[in-house]
C-alpha cells in the first residue's frame, strides 16, 4: 500500500499570516484610491460625478459588506449617479473596471456573488508543505482582487460606439447610443452680416446713439458709443427619408437631428416618403421619446414607399419661398431609391442648387467600398450635390459635423 502524507489543518495557521492594523489601513487606502479613479473614468465617459458624491460613496462603505459584490455595486451606483439615464453607462464601466464578470452582481444567487464549486477551497489529503503554501498564497491573492492596484482601463465607451453600424445595434445598446448622440456638438461658422448692433468693443462710432444720449446732458456729447456688425450664422434645412429602404437608419438619424436642433437655432426639419411632413414642432418636445411617439401617430407614411421627386416638389411649392435662402444649408438624408418621376426630381434638385448655400447628401450605402450612385434617383441628383457623405454610424456623423463647421 502506498504511503500517504497527511497535512493536518493546524499547519495552515502557521502558513497564513494574520492581518495587522497596518495591513487594513493600506488596503483601505488602495480601495479608496481605486474608487476615485473609477469616478474619473465615469467623468471621461460623460457621467457627472461630483466630489460630494465621492465622499458619500466612501462613507457608505462603512455600512455595507464590501466582500458582497452586490452591496458594493449598489453602494457605488446609489451614491455616484445623479440620474437614472446613466445606469447603462455605469453598468458597462463597472464591469470593465472592477472585473466582476460578464453580468452585473445580483442580489440572490448567481455566480456574481457566490463562488462556484470549482473555486471553493479544498483541503488536500496529501502533498508537501510547499504545495500548501502555494495554495494559501493563491487564496490570499483572490481575497485581495477587489483592492488590487490594477491599471485603469483607458478604453472610452464612445470609441466602441463610434464605429458600430446602426444596422448592428442591439436593443441593449440603445441607451448607450442615446447618450452618445447627446455628446455630439455642432457650431455653425459665423460671418459678419450687413446689419449693426451696439457694442462696447466695436470700432465704428455709433453717432446717432451718441447724439440721442447727449439730449439728457443738454446736447453735449459726454460719451461716444460704438457699434459692430452682427454675426450671421448659416442655418440648416434637413430632409430625412423615412421610407422602407431607410427604416433601419431613420430612427437613429431622427435622434441625431433632435440633438442637432439644440445647437443650431432656426433649424427646419422635414420627413418624406410618399409625402412630405414638417416635424420641426414635434422635435421641440422635451424628450425624444415623446417626439417619436407623436411622429408615429402623425407621420402615416413611415416605412412606406418613396417619391423623392414629388416630396421635393411639395417642399418647393409650400416652403421654398421662405426657406430657400443663401444663408441656409440643405441636408438630405436618403439612400436615393426613388419610384417616382426622375425628371421631376432632377428639376427640383436644380431649384435647390440655385436657392441654398450648399447641398449635403447623407447616404448610408456609402459604407460599402464598392458603392456607386447608379440608381436613377441618386444619379439624377449627383450633379447638384456639393458634399456626398455616409451616415451609417456615429463616426460618419461626426465627419458630417466637421464639414458643416467649415461651410
Residue pairs with C-beta under 8 A, 6 or more apart in sequence:
4 125
4 126
5 126
5 127
5 128
6 125
6 126
7 123
7 124
7 125
7 126
7 127
7 129
7 132
9 123
11 129
11 132
12 132
12 136
15 129
15 132
15 133
15 136
16 136
16 140
27 144
27 147
30 147
30 148
30 149
31 61
31 66
31 146
31 147
32 58
33 149
34 147
34 149
35 54
35 57
35 58
35 76
36 54
37 152
38 76
38 93
38 94
38 97
38 98
38 152
39 49
39 53
39 54
39 57
39 80
40 152
41 93
41 97
41 152
41 153
42 49
42 80
42 89
42 90
42 93
43 49
44 156
45 89
45 93
45 156
45 157
45 158
46 89
46 158
46 179
46 182
46 183
47 80
47 81
47 86
47 89
47 90
47 93
48 82
48 86
49 80
49 81
50 82
53 79
53 80
53 82
54 80
56 79
57 75
57 76
57 79
57 80
60 75
60 78
60 79
61 72
61 75
64 71
64 72
64 74
64 75
65 71
65 72
66 72
66 146
67 146
68 113
69 100
69 105
69 112
69 113
70 105
70 106
70 107
70 112
70 113
72 105
72 146
73 94
73 100
73 104
73 105
76 94
77 87
77 90
77 94
80 90
81 87
81 90
85 175
85 178
85 179
86 179
87 175
88 175
88 176
88 179
89 157
89 175
89 176
89 179
91 104
92 157
92 176
93 157
94 100
94 104
95 101
95 102
95 103
95 104
96 153
96 155
97 152
97 153
98 146
99 145
99 150
100 112
101 111
101 112
103 110
103 111
103 112
104 112
105 112
105 113
106 112
106 113
119 142
121 135
121 139
124 131
124 132
124 135
157 176
157 180
158 180
158 183
158 394
161 173
161 176
161 177
161 180
161 394
162 180
162 393
162 394
162 395
162 398
163 393
163 394
163 395
164 173
164 393
164 394
165 367
165 392
165 393
166 248
166 249
166 252
166 364
166 392
166 393
167 248
167 249
167 392
169 177
169 252
177 252
177 255
177 394
178 255
178 288
180 394
181 255
181 256
181 258
181 259
181 394
182 259
184 256
184 259
184 260
184 394
184 397
184 398
184 401
185 263
185 401
186 260
186 263
186 264
186 401
186 404
186 405
187 263
187 405
188 233
188 234
188 235
188 236
188 264
188 404
188 405
188 407
189 233
189 234
189 405
189 406
189 407
190 231
190 232
190 233
191 231
191 232
191 233
192 229
192 230
192 231
192 232
193 229
193 230
193 231
193 232
194 229
195 229
195 230
196 204
196 206
196 227
196 228
196 229
196 230
197 227
197 228
197 229
197 230
198 206
198 209
198 225
198 226
198 227
199 226
199 227
199 228
200 226
201 226
201 228
202 226
202 227
202 228
203 226
203 228
204 226
204 227
204 228
205 224
205 225
205 226
205 227
206 225
206 226
206 227
209 225
209 227
210 221
210 223
210 224
210 225
211 221
213 221
213 222
213 223
213 225
214 220
214 221
214 222
232 327
233 264
233 265
233 327
234 327
234 328
234 329
234 357
234 404
234 407
235 264
235 265
235 266
235 267
235 268
235 327
235 328
235 329
236 260
236 264
236 267
236 268
236 328
236 329
236 331
236 404
237 267
237 268
237 269
237 270
237 323
237 328
237 329
237 330
237 331
237 356
238 257
238 260
238 267
238 268
238 269
238 270
238 331
238 332
238 333
239 270
239 271
239 272
239 311
239 312
239 315
239 330
239 331
239 332
239 333
239 334
240 250
240 253
240 254
240 257
240 269
240 270
240 271
240 272
240 333
240 334
241 250
241 271
241 272
241 273
241 306
241 308
241 332
241 333
241 334
241 335
242 250
242 254
242 271
242 272
242 273
242 299
242 301
242 302
242 303
243 273
243 274
243 301
243 303
243 304
243 305
243 306
243 337
244 303
244 304
244 305
244 306
245 306
245 335
245 337
246 333
246 334
246 335
246 364
247 303
249 333
249 364
249 391
249 392
250 271
250 302
250 303
251 292
253 333
253 362
253 391
254 271
254 283
254 288
254 291
254 292
254 295
255 288
256 397
257 267
257 269
257 283
258 283
258 288
258 291
260 267
261 267
261 269
261 280
261 283
261 284
267 280
268 278
268 280
268 319
268 323
269 278
269 279
269 280
269 283
270 276
270 277
270 278
270 279
270 280
270 315
270 319
271 277
271 279
271 295
271 299
271 302
272 307
272 308
272 311
272 312
272 315
273 301
273 302
273 303
273 304
273 305
273 306
273 307
273 311
274 301
274 304
274 305
274 306
274 307
274 310
274 311
275 301
275 307
275 310
275 311
275 314
276 311
276 314
276 315
276 318
277 298
277 299
277 301
278 319
279 291
279 295
279 299
282 291
282 294
282 295
282 298
283 291
285 291
285 294
295 302
296 302
305 339
306 337
306 338
306 339
306 340
307 338
307 339
307 340
308 334
308 336
308 338
308 340
308 345
308 377
309 338
309 340
309 341
309 342
309 343
309 344
309 345
309 346
309 347
309 348
309 377
310 340
310 341
310 344
312 344
312 345
312 348
312 349
312 352
313 344
313 348
315 348
316 324
316 348
316 351
316 352
320 351
320 355
324 351
324 352
324 354
324 355
324 356
325 355
325 356
325 357
326 355
326 356
326 357
327 357
328 356
328 357
329 356
329 357
329 358
329 359
329 360
329 404
329 407
330 352
330 356
330 358
330 359
330 360
331 360
331 362
332 359
332 360
332 361
332 362
332 381
333 362
333 391
334 361
334 362
334 363
335 363
335 364
335 365
335 378
336 361
336 363
336 365
336 373
336 375
336 377
336 378
336 381
337 375
337 377
337 378
338 345
338 375
338 376
338 377
342 376
342 377
342 380
343 380
345 377
345 380
345 381
346 380
346 381
349 359
349 380
349 381
349 384
349 385
350 384
352 359
352 384
353 359
353 384
357 407
358 386
358 387
358 407
359 384
359 385
359 386
359 387
360 385
360 386
360 387
360 389
360 400
360 403
360 404
361 381
361 385
361 387
361 388
361 389
362 389
362 390
362 391
362 400
363 373
363 378
363 388
363 389
363 390
363 391
364 390
364 391
364 392
365 371
365 390
366 388
366 389
366 390
366 391
366 392
366 396
367 390
367 392
367 393
367 396
373 379
373 382
373 388
382 388
387 403
389 396
389 399
389 400
389 403
390 396
390 399
391 397
391 400
